[in-house]
């Protein structure tokens, strides 16, 4: 590491209500604290000064406490410096990596929690910082590729699912290295899992109309599904959408101000009057009250079947439907990318390719022979 990345350790005083001065250490950048099992900037020393010493005895007492505190500060700084130059700090070496992973997963989205559970299973519920080696990570890569899906009669995990899990784990390793938890950027020695070109399943406009005309046993599911077709929101964002997120826009229409759960992207998206109509009567709290992920599985499939739609499509396919309809109607790829809150327009490009294929199929269907 560069010398500029070494944490600076500062001894600070904090006045308490009792009148005493509490001594603590301030670390910048933050370091791993094995006691609270997370990155932290502060360490309370449990040492106190007399705020206003009255005699030589109290002054000598303060001086003795300060000498002790300065000694601890010097020890902490030396431990950090030693680690920067390759001498592993024993305290951090024995820190709980699983606890670190769990805390990160809680602040992220569902995929992180899934990968965390797989890693827990792989390590039998125990993994320290010192255990995180290139060999362990490569073994976990093999473990991911060998996973079986219970819901699909224990069929082998899809390549793109495995690639996504592995990418998430490597993102964790990058964070751990950047935050000083790992001494080496292990990612430099790991191979990726190549993504396969995904097959985009979506509904045609006539199929959407059939779906809209078909009764659904779960009314909130029907409204949320048609809303997804008109907005492209992910199920995670629909589930957390609140009436506070919907407001009037300067042009006189409505818009949604959201922070996407998956990518933590702040976005302001236009909301058509038709899409708004599926939200129901304005109220407080969640827009689609009572909706759950469970509704997007079997109840969603049953509704599709009742509408006579036989193609394989998930609730997420409604997001694909929205994107495909936009491009088919002539919306440029950059606008579509913004509407989908993609961070990179390359992610949106696949929809343009789908539409091009539709055009080719249409052209090939016309023949004079």
N, C-alpha and C positions, 0 to 999 in steps of 0.2 A: 504494500500500500504506500501511497504518497504520505510524506510527513504531515501534510496539511489535514489528513483525515484522522490524526491522533486526537483523542478526546482531551479537552482542557478541563482540569479539575480545579474548581474554585471553592474555597471555604467561605460560607456565608452565615450570617447571624439573623435570627428571626425573633422578634419580640413577642412573648406570650402574654396572655391576659394576667398571668400570675406576676408579671413584671420581670421574670427571668428572660435570658436570651438563649434560645435553642440554637445549637450549632448543627449545620448540615452541609453536605457536599453537593455541588452543582456540576453536572457533567454535560459537556457540549462537544460533539453530538452525543445523544443518549447512548447508554450502554446497557447490556443485559444484566438485569438484577435477578439472581437465582432465588431470592427470598420471595419475591412477588411474582416471579416467573413471567416477566415481560420487560420490554425496553423501558428505561426510566432515566430521567435527568437528575433525580434527587436521591440522596441517601441520608437518612436521619441518623446521627451518631449517638443519640442518647446522652449527649454531654450538654451542660448548661452553664452559663455565666451569670454572675450577679450583675444586674444592669447598672446599678449605681453603688459600687463598693464604698463602704464607710470608713474602713481602716486598712492598715497595712496587711492584716491577716486576709481580708477579703480580696485585696489586690493581688497578694501572692497566690491565693486560691485561683483567681481568674487566670493568672499567668501560667500556672501549672496545667489548667484545663486546656488553655490555648496551645501550649507546647504539645500536649497529647493529641489534640485535634489536627495540628499541623503535621504531626508525624503520620497520622492516618491518611491525611490528604496526600502526603508524599508517597506512602505505600501504594495507594490506589493509582496514582499517576505512573509510578514505576511499573506496576503490574500491567497497565495499559500499554506503556511504551515497550515493555518486554514482549508483549504479544504482537505488537506491530512488526517487530523484528524477528518473529518466528518462534518465540518461546511461549508455548500454550499456557494460558492462565488456567490453573487447575479448577478453580471455582466454575468458570464458564464451561470448561470441558465436560463437567458432570451435570450441566444444566439439562433440563428435560425438554428434548426437541418436540415430543408429542404435545406437550403443553403449549409450546410456542406455536405449533401448527394449528392446534385447536383454537387458540385466541385469534389467529389470522382468519381461520375459516368462518368464525362467528361474525367477523366484520365484512365478509365478502358475500357471495351468493351461493345458491344451492350446490353447484358443481364442486365448490371447495369443500363443502361438508361431506359430499360423496367420496371425494378423493381422500379426505382425512380418515373416513371410516375404513376405506380399503387399505390405507397405510397402517392403521391401527391393527387391522386383521393380519397384515403381512408381517408386522414386527411383534405380534403377540402382545400388544399393549405396552411395550417398553422400548424406548429409543432415546438415548442420550445424545448430546451434541457430538461426543467423541465417536459415536457409532455411525454418524452420517459420512460415509466414504463413497468413493466412486463405485466400488464394488457393490455396496448396499443399494445405491441408486440404480445401477444397471440391473440388479436382481429384481428391484421393484418394477422396472420397465418390463421385464419378462413376465412378472406377475400380472401386470395390467393386461398384457397381450393374451394371457391365458384365462382371463376372467370369463365366466359363463353367466348368462342372463336367465334368472329363475323364471321370469314372466314369459320368456320365449322358449320354454321347455329346455332350459340350460344350453341354448345355442351359444356359440362363441360371440363375444362382444364385437360390435361393429367397429371397423377400423377407425372411423372418425370419432367414435366415443372414446376409444383407447387413446387416440391422438390428443383429444381434448383433455383427458385426465392427466396424461403425461405433460402436456403443456402447462397445466395448472400447477403440477408438482414442481416443475422447473422454475415457474414464476416464484414459488415459495423459496426455493434455493437461492434465487437471485436476491430476494428480499433479505434472507438470513445473512447472505454475504455482504450486502450493502449496509446492513445494520450492525455489522461487526460480529455477528454470532458465529459465522464460519470464517476460518482463516483463508480459505481457498475458494475461488469461483468454480465450483464443481461442474457447472454447466459447460465449461470449456472442454470437458472431457466426455460429455454425453452425446449420444446420437439422438436425433429427433425421431418421431414416428410420423411418417408421411401421411398427409391427408389425401383422401380419395375425393374425386369430383362428386359432390353431393347431388342426389337426384331431388329436384324440386317438385313437390306435389302441391298443386293449387286447384282452386275451383274456377270454372269459367263463369261468366256473368249470368248465364242462364241457370247454372247449378245453384248460384247464390240465391236467385229469385225463387227457385224451387224450395230451397231450404227455408227462406223467409215465409213461404206460403204453407209450410208444414208445421203443424202443432208440435210443441215440445213439452214433455212432462215437467221439465224444470224451466220455468219462465225466465229466471235470471240468467240461465245458461244461454237461452236463445238470444236474449238482448245483448249479452256480453259477446257472443259469437258474431252477430251482425255488426256490432260496434267494432270488433277487431277487423272485420272485412273492410270497414270504412276508415280505420285509423292506423292499422298495422301494429298496434301495441302488443307487446309480449304479454303472456298470461300473468307474469310476475308484476308487471306495471298496472294491468287491469285490476288485479286483486288489491293493490294498494292505492288505487285512484280515489281521491276524495273530492267532495264538492268544492272544497277550498282551492283545488287545482284548476277548476274551470272558471274562467272569467271573460269579460268582454274585452275584445281587442280594439285597437285604435280605428280599424276600418269598419267597425260596427258589428262585426261577427263575433263568434266565440273562439276561444283558444284554450289550450291546456298548458299549464306550466308544471313540468314534472322533472324529477331526477330519476333516471332509469335505474332500476335495481341491479341489473346485470353489469352495466359499464359505468355507473355513477355519473352519467352524462346529464348536464342541465340542459333542458330543451323547452322551447315554446312552440307548440304545434297547433296549426289551425284545426278547428273543429266544425264540420259541416252541420247544418241544421238537422239533417237526417240522422247523422251519427248521434247528435245531442238528444234526439227523440228517443233513442234506445236506452238512454240513461234513466228515464223515468222522471218522476216529479222531483224538483230540486229539494234538497234536505240538508242534513248535516252528517258529517262522518263519511263513511265509504259510499261510493256511487253504486257499486254492485253488491249490496249487502246480501249475505247468505251464499255467495259464490265460493266454491272451493276447487282446488286442483282435481279432487276426485270427480267432480262433475264433468271435467274435460276428458275423462276416459270412457268408461262404459256408457254413461248417459249420452255423451256426445256421439259415440258410435251408433247407438240405438236411434238417435235422431237422424243421423245421416242415412241410415238404412230405411227409416220410415219415409224419407224424402226420395228414395230410389237412387241414391248416390252410392255407387259400388266401388269407386276408386279409393285407394288407401290414403287417408289424409288425417292428420292430427290437428289439434287446436292450433298448434304453431303454424300449420299449413295455411291458416287464414291470414297470417302475416305475409306469407309468400304470395297469397292471392292478392292482397292489397298492393304489394310492390309490382306484381306482374300487370295488374290492371292499370296502374299509373303509367308504366312504360308503354304498354299497348296503346294507351290514349295519347301518347306523344310527350309525356313529361320527361325532361332531360335527366340523365343519370345522376347529376350532381344534386338536383333538387330531391330526387328520390332518396339519395343517400342521407340528406339532411332530415327528410321526413321519417326515415327509419332509425335515426340517431346513430348511424354507423360512424365510427371514428375514421374509417378509411374507405374511400370510394371504390377501391378494388373489391371490397366485400360485397358491394352492390352490383358489380359488373355481371355476376352470374345471372341476374334477372334479365339483363339485356340480351344475354346469350339464349335464354329460354324463349324470349319473344322473337328473336331472330329465327330460332328453330321453328316456331309457330308460323312465321311468314314463309319459310321454305316449304313447310308441309302444305300450306295453303296454295303456294305456287305450283307445287308438284301435283296437287289434286286436280288441276285443270289440264285436261288432255283432249286432243282432237281424235285420238285413236281409240 
